């Protein structure tokens, strides 16, 4: 179960990649703008402000996130992005930090591009940090003798969860798009005694939490904490530097 409040604990820093992604979208007066994986709707509101004349459509698989988005006035619905198809008036499709959870998302991107009219925009951002110390630490705990019996193998994402920027560029170029793709590593400045753990609790650790009872979840966190503390030490001023690589692709349908 996704917790909007936990996710929004780092709202400003999570929003920065969304702004960088959106800055490359050149649509002027789109008719319909779709946010696939809209989460709690705080970023979808940016779409409404940028294109006030557009119909905004939000999708998310989490009922809790959709409820939070609706409380913000975002017209969101519960739905699996794998079942989404563009309506004829869809001019912009945005998916921010969502598609890494969908193994077949490269095929989805090709299908979406084929369903959009000429001149439409498709903008995607996915995390690319699955080989980072944070995720290696999570996998080390999950594959230990205790938790390996409780957690399914597919609960953790590996380095093959996403393509490199060049891979998305090739994919969507072959699909008939003009493509702008790039990668950025952000160094987030986090505060708090367990800053890296708190960050991951709102995102990557969500599926782990769903598979564990409260006592096992507390044990998982206790085993993970020293690994994260060693990988991301807290500096004398209380700041933890947390590098985070992200992959971007913006495509315009020819």
C-alpha positions as CSV (number, residue, x, y, z in Angstrom):
1,X,0.0,0.0,0.0
2,X,1.4,3.4,-1.0
3,X,1.4,6.1,1.6
4,X,1.0,9.6,0.2
5,X,2.3,11.3,3.4
6,X,5.5,9.2,3.4
7,X,6.0,9.9,-0.3
8,X,5.5,13.6,0.1
9,X,8.0,13.9,3.0
10,X,10.6,14.8,0.3
11,X,8.2,16.4,-2.1
12,X,10.4,19.3,-3.2
13,X,13.3,17.1,-4.1
14,X,11.1,14.5,-5.8
15,X,9.6,17.3,-7.9
16,X,12.8,18.5,-9.4
17,X,13.1,15.7,-12.0
18,X,9.5,16.3,-13.0
19,X,10.3,20.0,-13.7
20,X,13.4,19.1,-15.7
21,X,11.3,16.6,-17.7
22,X,8.5,19.1,-18.4
23,X,10.9,21.8,-19.5
24,X,11.7,19.8,-22.6
25,X,8.0,19.4,-23.6
26,X,7.2,22.1,-26.2
27,X,3.4,21.7,-26.4
28,X,1.7,25.1,-26.5
29,X,-2.1,24.6,-26.3
30,X,-2.7,20.8,-25.8
31,X,-6.3,19.6,-25.7
32,X,-5.7,16.7,-23.3
33,X,-2.8,16.1,-20.9
34,X,-2.4,12.7,-19.2
35,X,-0.3,12.0,-16.1
36,X,0.2,8.2,-15.9
37,X,1.3,7.4,-12.4
38,X,0.0,10.6,-11.0
39,X,0.6,9.7,-7.3
40,X,-0.9,12.1,-4.8
41,X,-1.5,14.7,-7.6
42,X,0.9,17.4,-6.3
43,X,2.8,17.3,-9.6
44,X,-0.3,16.9,-11.8
45,X,-1.3,20.3,-10.5
46,X,1.7,21.7,-12.3
47,X,0.3,20.4,-15.5
48,X,-2.9,22.2,-14.8
49,X,-1.1,25.5,-14.2
50,X,1.0,25.2,-17.3
51,X,-1.8,24.3,-19.6
52,X,-5.0,25.8,-18.0
53,X,-7.1,25.2,-21.1
54,X,-6.3,21.5,-21.3
55,X,-8.3,18.5,-20.0
56,X,-6.2,16.9,-17.3
57,X,-6.4,13.1,-16.9
58,X,-4.6,11.4,-14.0
59,X,-4.1,7.6,-13.6
60,X,-2.6,5.7,-10.7
61,X,-2.8,2.1,-9.6
62,X,-2.9,3.0,-5.9
63,X,-6.4,3.9,-4.5
64,X,-4.7,5.8,-1.6
65,X,-2.7,7.9,-4.1
66,X,-5.8,8.6,-6.2
67,X,-7.7,9.6,-3.1
68,X,-5.0,12.1,-2.2
69,X,-4.9,13.5,-5.7
70,X,-8.7,14.0,-5.7
71,X,-8.5,15.8,-2.5
72,X,-6.2,18.3,-4.4
73,X,-8.9,18.7,-7.0
74,X,-7.0,16.5,-9.6
75,X,-9.3,14.5,-11.8
76,X,-7.6,11.2,-11.1
77,X,-8.8,7.6,-11.5
78,X,-7.6,4.2,-10.3
79,X,-6.2,2.3,-13.2
80,X,-3.3,0.1,-14.5
81,X,-1.2,2.1,-17.0
82,X,-0.9,-1.1,-19.0
83,X,-4.6,-0.8,-19.8
84,X,-4.5,2.9,-20.7
85,X,-4.8,4.0,-24.3
86,X,-4.8,7.6,-25.6
87,X,-8.1,9.3,-26.5
88,X,-8.1,11.0,-29.9
89,X,-7.5,14.5,-28.4
90,X,-4.5,13.4,-26.3
91,X,-1.6,15.8,-27.0
92,X,0.7,15.3,-24.1
93,X,1.4,12.1,-22.1
94,X,3.6,12.3,-19.0
95,X,4.8,9.5,-16.8
96,X,7.1,10.4,-14.0
97,X,8.9,7.7,-11.8
98,X,6.3,5.1,-12.6
99,X,7.2,2.8,-15.5
100,X,10.1,1.1,-13.8
101,X,7.4,-0.9,-11.9
102,X,6.1,-2.2,-15.3
103,X,8.4,-4.8,-16.8
104,X,6.9,-4.5,-20.3
105,X,7.0,-0.7,-20.4
106,X,9.2,-0.5,-23.5
107,X,6.4,-2.2,-25.5
108,X,3.9,0.2,-23.9
109,X,5.9,3.2,-25.0
110,X,5.9,2.0,-28.6
111,X,2.1,1.3,-28.4
112,X,1.4,4.7,-26.9
113,X,3.5,6.5,-29.5
114,X,1.6,4.6,-32.3
115,X,-1.7,5.7,-30.7
116,X,-0.9,9.4,-30.6
117,X,-1.5,11.9,-33.4
118,X,1.4,13.6,-35.2
119,X,2.8,16.4,-33.1
120,X,1.9,14.9,-29.8
121,X,4.4,14.6,-26.9
122,X,5.4,11.7,-24.7
123,X,7.6,12.5,-21.7
124,X,9.0,9.8,-19.3
125,X,11.3,9.8,-16.3
126,X,12.4,6.7,-14.5
127,X,14.9,6.1,-11.7
128,X,18.2,4.6,-12.9
129,X,19.8,3.9,-9.5
130,X,19.1,0.2,-9.1
131,X,22.9,-0.6,-8.9
132,X,23.4,2.1,-6.3
133,X,24.5,1.2,-2.7
134,X,20.9,1.9,-1.5
135,X,19.4,-0.9,-3.6
136,X,22.3,-3.2,-3.2
137,X,21.8,-2.9,0.5
138,X,18.1,-3.7,0.3
139,X,18.8,-6.7,-1.8
140,X,21.4,-7.9,0.7
141,X,18.9,-7.9,3.5
142,X,16.1,-9.3,1.4
143,X,18.2,-12.2,0.2
144,X,19.5,-13.1,3.7
145,X,18.5,-16.3,5.3
146,X,15.5,-14.8,7.2
147,X,13.8,-12.6,4.7
148,X,14.4,-14.7,1.6
149,X,11.7,-17.0,3.0
150,X,9.3,-14.1,3.3
151,X,9.8,-12.1,0.2
152,X,9.2,-13.2,-3.4
153,X,12.1,-12.8,-5.8
154,X,10.3,-10.3,-7.9
155,X,9.6,-7.8,-5.0
156,X,12.9,-6.1,-5.7
157,X,13.9,-4.3,-8.9
158,X,17.2,-5.0,-10.6
159,X,19.4,-3.1,-12.9
160,X,17.4,-4.4,-15.9
161,X,14.2,-2.6,-14.7
162,X,14.9,0.3,-17.0
163,X,16.9,1.1,-20.2
164,X,19.7,3.6,-20.5
165,X,18.8,6.9,-22.1
166,X,20.2,5.7,-25.4
167,X,18.0,2.6,-25.3
168,X,14.9,4.7,-25.0
169,X,16.1,7.0,-27.7
170,X,16.6,4.1,-30.1
171,X,13.2,2.6,-29.1
172,X,11.2,5.7,-29.8
173,X,13.2,6.8,-32.8
174,X,12.3,3.5,-34.4
175,X,8.7,4.1,-33.4
176,X,8.7,7.2,-35.5
177,X,9.4,9.9,-33.0
178,X,11.8,12.8,-32.7
179,X,13.6,12.1,-29.4
180,X,15.5,13.9,-26.7
181,X,17.0,11.6,-24.1
182,X,19.4,12.2,-21.3
183,X,20.5,11.0,-17.8
184,X,21.1,13.1,-14.7
185,X,22.5,12.2,-11.3
186,X,21.0,14.4,-8.6
187,X,22.8,14.7,-5.2
188,X,20.0,15.2,-2.8
189,X,20.7,16.8,0.5
190,X,18.8,15.0,3.2
191,X,18.4,15.6,6.9
192,X,17.5,13.4,9.8
193,X,19.0,10.5,11.7
194,X,17.8,7.9,9.1
195,X,17.6,10.1,6.0
196,X,18.3,7.5,3.4
197,X,16.0,5.0,5.0
198,X,13.2,7.5,5.2
199,X,13.7,8.4,1.5
200,X,13.5,4.8,0.4
201,X,10.5,4.0,2.7
202,X,8.4,6.3,0.5
203,X,9.3,4.5,-2.7
204,X,11.5,1.5,-3.2
205,X,10.6,-0.2,0.1
206,X,6.9,0.1,-0.5
207,X,6.5,-3.4,-2.0
208,X,8.8,-4.9,0.7
209,X,6.6,-3.4,3.4
210,X,3.5,-4.8,1.8
211,X,4.8,-8.4,2.2
212,X,5.9,-8.1,5.9
213,X,4.0,-8.0,9.1
214,X,4.8,-5.2,11.5
215,X,7.4,-7.1,13.5
216,X,9.3,-8.3,10.4
217,X,9.1,-4.9,8.9
218,X,10.8,-3.4,12.0
219,X,13.4,-6.2,11.8
220,X,14.0,-5.4,8.1
221,X,14.5,-1.7,8.8
222,X,16.9,-2.6,11.7
223,X,19.1,-4.8,9.5
224,X,19.0,-2.3,6.6
225,X,19.8,0.9,8.7
226,X,23.5,0.2,9.4
227,X,24.1,-0.7,5.7
228,X,22.6,2.6,4.6
229,X,24.5,4.5,7.3
230,X,27.8,3.1,6.0
231,X,26.9,3.8,2.4
232,X,25.5,7.3,3.0
233,X,27.2,8.7,6.1
234,X,25.8,11.6,8.0
235,X,28.1,14.7,7.9
236,X,28.9,16.8,10.9
237,X,26.2,19.4,10.0
238,X,23.6,16.7,9.9
239,X,23.4,16.5,6.1
240,X,23.3,13.2,4.2
241,X,24.3,13.3,0.5
242,X,22.2,10.9,-1.5
243,X,23.1,10.5,-5.2
244,X,20.2,9.5,-7.4
245,X,20.5,8.8,-11.1
246,X,17.5,9.3,-13.3
247,X,16.8,8.6,-17.0
248,X,14.7,10.9,-19.1
249,X,13.1,10.7,-22.6
250,X,10.9,13.2,-24.4
251,X,9.6,12.2,-27.7
252,X,7.5,14.0,-30.3
253,X,5.5,11.9,-32.7
254,X,6.2,12.7,-36.3
